[in-house]
Amino acid sequence: MKPGLCFVAMLLWSAISIPANSSSVAGPAGAAAVPVQTAGPAAEPERPAPANAGPAVVNAVKFTVRDKKSAPISGAKVKVSKGTNGNAISTRTNDRGVATFSALPAVDQVVNVTAEGYVSYSGTVDLRRSRTEFEIKLAPRE
């Protein structure tokens, strides 16, 4: 092969096989060249997307509603919402004064409790902490 053709063949092979900012590392005889990064910015490693892109979920949150003498209040309406403009869900307390919610986002939740004959309650609970049981005491309406 003539010296000029050899040079052109090497240029063509380099342009096709190896990225511009790489060089070739020789492997065993007959093995393909392996590109190696030699210059330019380091590439960011790929990171998988998190399995749950939203906030964590608390599977069971229990509210016990009692009067000032600690007697359970049956039939009280307990409403939970994510912030003041969030979607609200509600349920009523059972005969033990317990209302249970499942699959609530682990964020600050606004809780409103109403019961006939009692002053309403409104407050915020932080479900990002490990606490999942809350007691709310209502004062009798005068």
ZIPEJO-V970025 format. One record per residue. RES is the residue in one letter. SS is DSSP state (A for helix, B for strand, O for the rest). Layout:
RES&SS, RES&SS
This chain:
M&O, K&O, P&A, G&A, L&A, C&A, F&A, V&A, A&A, M&A, L&A, L&A, W&A, S&A, A&A, I&A, S&A, I&O, P&O, A&O, N&O, S&B, S&B, S&B, V&B, A&O, G&O, P&O, A&O, G&O, A&O, A&O, A&O, V&B, P&B, V&B, Q&B, T&O, A&O, G&O, P&O, A&O, A&O, E&O, P&O, E&O, R&O, P&O, A&O, P&O, A&O, N&O, A&O, G&O, P&O, A&O, V&B, V&B, N&O, A&O, V&B, K&B, F&B, T&B, V&B, R&B, D&B, K&O, K&O, S&O, A&O, P&B, I&O, S&O, G&O, A&O, K&B, V&B, K&B, V&B, S&B, K&O, G&O, T&O, N&O, G&O, N&O, A&B, I&B, S&B, T&B, R&B, T&O, N&O, D&O, R&O, G&O, V&B, A&B, T&B, F&B, S&O, A&O, L&B, P&B, A&O, V&O, D&B, Q&B, V&B, V&B, N&B, V&B, T&B, A&O, E&O, G&O, Y&B, V&O, S&O, Y&B, S&B, G&B, T&B, V&B, D&B, L&O, R&O, R&O, S&O, R&O, T&O, E&B, F&B, E&B, I&B, K&B, L&B, A&O, P&B, R&O, E&O
